[in-house]
Amino acid sequence: MKNIKLIPVLLFFICLNSVFSQINITENRHTFKDDIKLVQTDFDGIGLTPANSEVMERGWKFRVRNVVGTDYIIQISKFTDGSSTSNAQNLITYQDASDSNIYFKISSTQYLAFAEESKPRGSFVVGASTTLIKIRPGNGSDNEDEVIYSEFGNDFNIGITAGWRISNYKKKTSVSLVSGIGFSSIKVTPQTTRDFIESESTQSSITFSGGLILEIDKFQISTFIGIDTMSGEIGKNWIYRNRPWLGIGFGYQIFKPKGPSNN
């Protein structure tokens, strides 16, 4: 019954992640992946007379200022190094001599082929987590009264983690260093309590953990080190009390939030 009651909590974290993952193409900067010639327009996407076109170079950044049908109306970001070359380029692709903004049109198809969103390499991340396997190491004692044997457990657990992610978007990989707090439902036995209890039971525990998450495309593998803090008399007699565990988890991005249809 405890596991069933926690299902809504898991669904809440999934929905929360989806809400905050929505992307608006006009909010962030974008980068050209390759050179492309674009036609100059006004803010509404209407071409100028006489027609004017410019070559946008690989690595240039821009912002989407307006969306007209399946076309994006963009403005090239200002070059700020102060050189005469950059100042001259700004008059062609950023603002003219009268300080009027300069716009160009790129179709959604061209965007997919020649541009991409400029995403920071590092970002703060928050999410729900669960550990598939917990490895509790023994103490290697030769004393029968003090020996603690290693244990492989798959206790139910769920929590929230927060940390810092470093991403390589071109290779679709990222590494996250996170820490978190969660809830675990742990099986205890007479053997793991030195016969303090007479039969097997399930106890609740607060879990503190930290670890690494490696993501390749949509596949995730994680390793965590944590401690389970079980309360009450059973917790005091639990042989793994205050002993760290090593956790291994796997994941795959099943829930993908819907972004802009043309991006």
C-alpha positions in Angstrom: 0.0 0.0 0.0 2.9 2.4 0.7 4.2 1.9 -2.8 0.8 2.6 -4.3 0.4 5.8 -2.4 3.7 7.1 -3.8 2.6 6.7 -7.4 0.9 10.2 -7.5 4.2 11.7 -6.2 6.1 10.1 -9.1 3.6 11.4 -11.6 3.8 14.9 -10.1 7.6 15.0 -10.6 7.1 13.8 -14.2 4.5 16.5 -14.9 6.6 19.2 -13.2 9.6 18.3 -15.4 7.4 18.5 -18.5 6.0 21.9 -17.7 9.4 23.5 -17.1 10.9 21.8 -20.2 8.7 23.7 -22.7 10.8 25.7 -25.2 9.8 29.0 -26.9 11.9 29.6 -30.0 11.8 33.4 -29.5 13.3 33.3 -26.0 16.8 31.9 -26.6 19.7 32.6 -29.0 20.5 30.4 -31.9 23.6 29.6 -33.9 24.3 28.9 -37.6 25.8 25.5 -38.2 26.8 26.3 -41.7 26.9 29.3 -44.1 23.6 30.2 -45.7 22.3 33.1 -47.8 19.1 34.8 -46.5 16.8 37.4 -47.8 16.3 40.6 -45.9 12.7 41.4 -44.9 10.8 43.7 -42.5 9.5 42.5 -39.1 6.4 40.9 -40.8 8.5 38.9 -43.3 7.8 41.1 -46.3 10.8 41.4 -48.6 12.4 44.7 -49.4 12.5 46.5 -52.7 15.1 46.3 -54.2 15.7 42.8 -52.8 18.7 42.4 -50.6 20.4 39.1 -49.4 23.4 38.4 -47.2 25.4 35.4 -46.4 25.2 34.3 -42.7 28.4 32.7 -41.6 28.8 29.5 -39.5 29.0 30.4 -35.8 27.1 33.6 -36.1 24.4 33.9 -33.4 20.9 35.3 -33.9 17.5 35.7 -32.3 14.0 34.9 -33.7 12.0 38.1 -33.4 8.8 36.9 -35.2 7.2 33.8 -36.5 5.2 34.1 -39.8 3.6 30.8 -40.8 6.5 28.4 -41.2 9.1 31.1 -41.5 11.2 32.7 -38.8 12.1 36.4 -38.9 15.5 36.7 -37.3 17.9 39.4 -36.3 21.7 38.7 -36.2 23.2 39.4 -32.8 25.4 42.4 -32.5 29.1 42.0 -32.8 30.7 43.6 -29.8 34.5 43.4 -30.2 34.6 47.0 -31.3 36.6 46.4 -34.5 36.0 48.3 -37.7 35.0 45.1 -39.4 32.4 44.2 -36.7 31.0 47.8 -36.8 30.6 47.6 -40.5 29.0 44.2 -40.3 26.5 45.5 -37.6 25.3 48.1 -40.1 24.4 45.3 -42.6 22.9 42.6 -40.3 22.0 44.2 -36.9 20.9 47.9 -37.2 21.3 50.4 -40.0 22.7 53.9 -39.8 19.3 55.2 -38.5 19.3 52.6 -35.7 16.4 50.6 -37.3 16.6 46.9 -36.7 17.5 44.7 -39.7 15.7 41.4 -40.2 16.1 38.3 -42.4 13.8 35.4 -43.1 14.7 31.7 -42.6 12.2 28.9 -43.2 11.7 26.2 -40.6 13.2 23.7 -43.0 16.3 25.9 -43.4 16.6 26.3 -39.7 16.7 22.5 -39.1 19.4 22.1 -41.7 21.6 25.2 -41.0 20.9 26.3 -37.4 20.4 25.1 -33.9 19.6 26.5 -30.5 22.5 28.0 -28.5 22.4 26.0 -25.3 24.8 26.6 -22.4 27.2 23.8 -21.7 26.3 24.0 -18.0 22.9 24.2 -16.5 21.1 23.6 -13.2 18.9 20.5 -13.1 16.1 19.2 -10.9 14.3 15.9 -11.2 12.9 12.8 -9.7 15.1 9.8 -9.2 15.0 6.1 -8.3 17.8 3.6 -7.8 17.4 0.2 -9.4 20.0 -1.7 -7.4 21.6 -0.9 -4.0 24.8 -2.6 -3.1 25.5 -2.6 0.7 29.1 -3.7 1.3 30.1 -5.9 4.3 32.7 -5.1 6.9 34.9 -8.1 6.4 35.0 -8.9 10.1 36.1 -12.4 11.2 34.1 -12.0 14.4 30.8 -13.9 14.0 29.1 -11.4 16.4 30.2 -8.4 14.4 30.4 -9.6 10.8 28.2 -7.7 8.3 27.7 -9.5 4.9 27.4 -7.7 1.6 23.8 -7.3 0.4 22.3 -6.6 -3.0 18.9 -4.9 -2.6 16.2 -3.6 -4.9 14.2 -1.7 -2.3 11.5 0.7 -3.5 12.8 4.2 -3.4 12.0 7.6 -4.9 13.3 11.0 -4.4 14.2 14.4 -5.8 17.7 15.4 -6.9 19.3 18.7 -7.9 22.7 19.5 -9.3 24.7 20.7 -12.3 24.7 19.3 -15.8 27.5 19.7 -18.4 26.3 18.9 -21.9 27.7 18.4 -25.3 24.6 18.9 -27.5 26.3 18.0 -30.8 27.1 14.6 -29.5 23.9 14.4 -27.5 25.7 13.5 -24.3 25.7 15.1 -20.8 27.1 14.4 -17.3 25.3 15.6 -14.2 26.6 15.8 -10.7 23.6 15.7 -8.3 22.6 15.2 -4.7 19.2 14.5 -3.3 16.9 13.3 -0.7 14.3 10.6 -0.9 12.1 7.9 0.6 12.9 4.2 0.7 10.9 1.2 1.7 13.5 -1.3 3.0 13.1 -5.0 3.8 14.5 -6.0 7.2 14.9 -9.5 8.6 16.0 -11.1 11.8 19.5 -11.5 10.2 19.9 -7.8 9.4 18.7 -6.8 12.9 20.7 -9.4 14.8 17.5 -11.1 15.8 16.0 -7.9 17.2 12.8 -8.8 15.2 11.4 -12.3 14.9 10.0 -12.0 11.3 10.6 -10.2 8.1 9.1 -6.7 7.8 9.3 -3.5 5.7 10.5 -0.3 7.2 10.5 3.3 6.0 13.7 5.3 5.6 14.9 8.7 4.6 17.7 8.5 2.0 20.5 11.0 1.4 22.5 10.5 -1.8 24.9 12.0 -4.3 26.2 10.8 -7.6 26.7 11.0 -11.3 24.3 10.6 -14.2 25.6 9.9 -17.7 23.2 10.5 -20.6 23.9 9.4 -24.1 21.2 10.5 -26.5 18.1 9.3 -24.5 19.7 6.6 -22.5 20.8 7.2 -18.9 23.0 5.3 -16.5 23.6 6.6 -13.0 25.8 5.7 -10.0 25.0 7.0 -6.5 26.4 6.7 -3.0 23.9 7.2 -0.2 22.9 6.5 3.4 19.5 5.2 4.6 18.4 6.6 8.0 15.9 4.3 9.5 14.1 5.5 12.7 13.0 3.7 15.8 14.4 0.7 17.7 14.6 -1.4 14.6 16.7 1.3 12.9 19.0 1.3 15.9 19.6 -2.4 15.6 19.7 -2.5 11.8 23.2 -3.7 10.8 23.5 -1.3 7.8 22.7 1.7 10.0 24.8 4.7 8.9 26.7 2.5 6.4 26.9 3.9 2.8 25.5 2.0 -0.2 26.4 2.1 -3.9 23.5 2.5 -6.2 23.2 1.8 -9.9 20.3 3.0 -12.1 19.3 3.0 -15.7 16.8 5.1 -17.6 15.3 6.0 -20.9 13.5 9.2 -22.0 10.0 7.9 -22.5 8.1 11.1 -21.7 9.2 13.8 -24.2 7.6 17.2 -23.8 6.2 18.7 -26.9 8.1 21.8 -28.2 7.3 24.1 -31.1 6.1 22.1 -34.1 8.7 23.5 -36.4 11.7 23.4 -34.0 
